[in-house]
Amino acid sequence: MDEINDAAIITVIDTAVAARKAQWPRYGAVLTTSLLIGLFAGLFFAGSAAVFEHWRVRNPVEWAALAQSLNSEKAALRRMLGRGGSRHGNSRHDPASERPVVPAEPAA
């Protein structure tokens, strides 16, 4: 009976090994790559905006046609999405709430 009480309950098969540092993702590389992509995307969009603004100033007739086309497509998209073209999302139109503009009478 003493032999059973003195016997080791846990048998060590392998020794413990400390965990290794993960090799991926390399946070420095991810951060650097993200910053570079963001920088290039920002430069691309800023350059595109500058070129577009320059084109708008040099071609006012084409700009007016493009602006009209974009506005009509925006209104069509709003109607398609069920917003009725209202800027604030309220598509109900109450004609009774509109009051006609009456010109002021001249003072005598």
Buried (B, 14 or more C-beta within 10 A) or exposed (E): EEEEEEEEEEEEEEEEEEEEEEEEEEEEEEEEEEEEEEEEEEEEEEEEEEEEEEEBEEEEEEBEEEEEEEEEEEEEEBEEEEBEEEEEEEEEEEEEEEEEEEEEEEEE
